[in-house]
Amino acid sequence: MIAPTQEPLVSIVTPVYNEEEYLRECIESVLAQTYQRWDYTIVNNCSTDRTLDIAQEYAAIDKRIRIHNNESFVPVIANYNIAFRQIAEDSKYCKVVGADDLLFPECLERMVGLAETHPRVAIVGSHGLYSDPTKGVYCRGIPYSVSTMQGRELCRSYLLRRGLSVWGSPTFVLFRSDIVRSRYAFFNESNIHADSEACVEFLRDNDFGFVHQILTLTRIRDGSLTEISEDLNTYLPYRLSVLGKFGHLYLTASEERAQTVDLLRAYYRYLAWQARKWRGAEFWRFHRSKLSEVGHPLSIPRLGAYILLGAMNALLNPGQSVERLVAKARARAVRRAGRSGAEVGQWS
C-alpha cells in the first residue's frame, strides 16, 4: 500500500437517478475501500424515489461525501459529465462507480498503486464481474505478465478488432484527473458508448494500465443502459463512428477502409436479420439516424439484398451458405479480371 503521507487524492463520482434499491450498497462499497484518501460526490438527477434521502444519510455521517442536486433532469451521459465537473481541483485520479454497481475493497488501492508506479498511465482497468453469471468475468486478451500497454498500440488492436476488450463500462476504469478536467464535457453526450470513445481518444498520447484482479461488479438488469444497448445493438454504429473519428490516428488508410467495409457488411447482415424479426419503428429510426451520422446512410436496396440472401441461406444446406457462394464467385471474378480484393469489396 502507498504510504499515507504520499497518497494522492481520488475523486469518486456516482451519477444517480432513482436507485434507492442499490445506492446504499454502492456507497457502502466506497466506505469499505482499503484506500481511504478519497472524496465522493453523488450527483442526484432529480430522483423521485428515496435516492436523495439515502445519499443525505451517508453525507451526514462522512464529511468526505457530498451531494450535488441537478436543477433539472438530464440524459444519462450528460449526468456523467456533470459528475466529472464536481471532482476536486487537487484530485489526481477520478473513479466512477455506477449507482447500481460496486467496488470491491481493494479497487482503489490496486488501481492507484499501478498508476503511481507508471506515470505515463492515464487510464487503469481491471477484471470485473457482471451480476449476470452467464456473462462471466469482464476483460479478455491481456496476458497475466502484462500490466501496462502503450495506448496507441492498444487502440490500434481495438480498432482492428483483434480480441482485446479492456474497457466497456465507466465502473471498470480509473481515469487520471487531468484528462477529465481537460474539457468541459469529458464524455461525448451523443454516444451511449462515450466511456469507450474517451479511452480511444485519450490513449493516443498515454498508456493504459491493467490490474489482474476482479475489482468491480456491474449489474445487468431490466431497463438498464446495458440492456437497452443490447436490445438496439448500439455497438455497431458506435464501432463505425469511432473508426471514422480515430481510425486515421491509429490505422493505415487501407486498414481503415477494410475495417469500414467489414463493419458495414456485419451491420447490414444484422439489420437483415432484425427485419425478419419485424422490429418496430423505434428500432429503424435509431439505426437510420446513426448510419446517417457516421456518413453511411441506410441503403434500402442493399438491405433488401441482404434480406434476400438471408432467406436463401435458410433454404440451402447448412454447410453451404449463399454468402459463401457469392464470395467464391467474387474470387473467381477477381482472378479473371485481375482486380484487387479491395475493388471487389466496393460491390458489397
Secondary structure in CASP SS format (residue, H / E / C, confidence):
PFRMAT SS
TARGET T0000
AUTHOR 0000-0000-0000
METHOD secondary structure of the structure
MODEL  1
M C 1.00
I C 1.00
A C 1.00
P H 1.00
T H 1.00
Q H 1.00
E C 1.00
P C 1.00
L C 1.00
V E 1.00
S E 1.00
I E 1.00
V E 1.00
T E 1.00
P E 1.00
V E 1.00
Y C 1.00
N C 1.00
E C 1.00
E C 1.00
E C 1.00
Y C 1.00
L H 1.00
R H 1.00
E H 1.00
C H 1.00
I H 1.00
E H 1.00
S H 1.00
V H 1.00
L H 1.00
A C 1.00
Q C 1.00
T C 1.00
Y C 1.00
Q C 1.00
R C 1.00
W E 1.00
D E 1.00
Y E 1.00
T E 1.00
I E 1.00
V E 1.00
N E 1.00
N C 1.00
C C 1.00
S C 1.00
T C 1.00
D C 1.00
R C 1.00
T H 1.00
L H 1.00
D H 1.00
I H 1.00
A H 1.00
Q H 1.00
E H 1.00
Y H 1.00
A H 1.00
A H 1.00
I H 1.00
D C 1.00
K C 1.00
R C 1.00
I E 1.00
R E 1.00
I E 1.00
H E 1.00
N E 1.00
N C 1.00
E C 1.00
S C 1.00
F C 1.00
V C 1.00
P C 1.00
V H 1.00
I H 1.00
A H 1.00
N H 1.00
Y H 1.00
N H 1.00
I H 1.00
A H 1.00
F H 1.00
R C 1.00
Q C 1.00
I C 1.00
A C 1.00
E C 1.00
D C 1.00
S C 1.00
K C 1.00
Y E 1.00
C E 1.00
K E 1.00
V E 1.00
V C 1.00
G C 1.00
A C 1.00
D C 1.00
D C 1.00
L E 1.00
L E 1.00
F C 1.00
P C 1.00
E C 1.00
C H 1.00
L H 1.00
E H 1.00
R H 1.00
M H 1.00
V H 1.00
G H 1.00
L H 1.00
A H 1.00
E H 1.00
T H 1.00
H C 1.00
P C 1.00
R C 1.00
V E 1.00
A E 1.00
I E 1.00
V E 1.00
G E 1.00
S E 1.00
H E 1.00
G E 1.00
L E 1.00
Y E 1.00
S C 1.00
D C 1.00
P H 1.00
T H 1.00
K H 1.00
G C 1.00
V E 1.00
Y E 1.00
C C 1.00
R E 1.00
G C 1.00
I C 1.00
P C 1.00
Y C 1.00
S C 1.00
V C 1.00
S C 1.00
T E 1.00
M E 1.00
Q E 1.00
G H 1.00
R H 1.00
E H 1.00
L H 1.00
C H 1.00
R H 1.00
S H 1.00
Y H 1.00
L H 1.00
L C 1.00
R C 1.00
R C 1.00
G C 1.00
L C 1.00
S E 1.00
V C 1.00
W C 1.00
G C 1.00
S C 1.00
P H 1.00
T H 1.00
F H 1.00
V C 1.00
L E 1.00
F E 1.00
R E 1.00
S H 1.00
D H 1.00
I H 1.00
V H 1.00
R C 1.00
S C 1.00
R C 1.00
Y C 1.00
A C 1.00
F C 1.00
F C 1.00
N C 1.00
E C 1.00
S C 1.00
N C 1.00
I C 1.00
H C 1.00
A H 1.00
D H 1.00
S H 1.00
E H 1.00
A H 1.00
C H 1.00
V H 1.00
E H 1.00
F H 1.00
L C 1.00
R C 1.00
D C 1.00
N C 1.00
D E 1.00
F E 1.00
G E 1.00
F E 1.00
V E 1.00
H E 1.00
Q E 1.00
I E 1.00
L E 1.00
T E 1.00
L E 1.00
T E 1.00
R C 1.00
I C 1.00
R C 1.00
D C 1.00
G C 1.00
S C 1.00
L H 1.00
T H 1.00
E H 1.00
I H 1.00
S H 1.00
E H 1.00
D H 1.00
L H 1.00
N C 1.00
T C 1.00
Y H 1.00
L H 1.00
P H 1.00
Y H 1.00
R H 1.00
L H 1.00
S H 1.00
V H 1.00
L H 1.00
G H 1.00
K H 1.00
F H 1.00
G H 1.00
H H 1.00
L H 1.00
Y H 1.00
L C 1.00
T C 1.00
A H 1.00
S H 1.00
E H 1.00
E H 1.00
R H 1.00
A H 1.00
Q H 1.00
T H 1.00
V H 1.00
D H 1.00
L H 1.00
L H 1.00
R H 1.00
A H 1.00
Y H 1.00
Y H 1.00
R H 1.00
Y H 1.00
L H 1.00
A H 1.00
W H 1.00
Q H 1.00
A H 1.00
R C 1.00
K C 1.00
W C 1.00
R C 1.00
G C 1.00
A H 1.00
E H 1.00
F H 1.00
W H 1.00
R H 1.00
F H 1.00
H H 1.00
R H 1.00
S H 1.00
K H 1.00
L H 1.00
S H 1.00
E H 1.00
V C 1.00
G C 1.00
H C 1.00
P C 1.00
L C 1.00
S C 1.00
I H 1.00
P H 1.00
R H 1.00
L H 1.00
G H 1.00
A H 1.00
Y H 1.00
I H 1.00
L H 1.00
L H 1.00
G H 1.00
A H 1.00
M H 1.00
N H 1.00
A H 1.00
L H 1.00
L C 1.00
N C 1.00
P C 1.00
G C 1.00
Q C 1.00
S C 1.00
V H 1.00
E H 1.00
R H 1.00
L H 1.00
V H 1.00
A H 1.00
K H 1.00
A H 1.00
R H 1.00
A H 1.00
R H 1.00
A H 1.00
V H 1.00
R H 1.00
R H 1.00
A H 1.00
G C 1.00
R C 1.00
S C 1.00
G H 1.00
A H 1.00
E H 1.00
V H 1.00
G H 1.00
Q C 1.00
W C 1.00
S C 1.00
END
